[in-house]
Amino acid sequence: MLYLIDTPLASIGERAARADDSAVVVLIQDGVELSPDLDAPLYAIESDVRARGVTLGAEITPIAYDQLLDLLESHEVRSFV
């Protein structure tokens, strides 16, 4: 399952992703400022990262929107945005 996570619902999204062994997480908008402690692939939208001037932890991979579209096409999605 693909989890889109932003700050307003971050704690709920992280909890849901933590319970899912197949979770893939994308941090979007202000969510790129988070550092979730999850055992799952973690991505962040690179344009959101640049816009907010944040530095990502080594465990988070920046991706472009076209890469997000690929993930959206290949996963069931739960949005916490």
Secondary structure, DSSP 8 states (H G I E B T S, - for coil): -EEEE-GGGHHHHHHHHHT-TT-EEEE-GGGGG-----SS-EEEEHHHHHHHT----TTEEEE-HHHHHHHHHHS-EEEE-
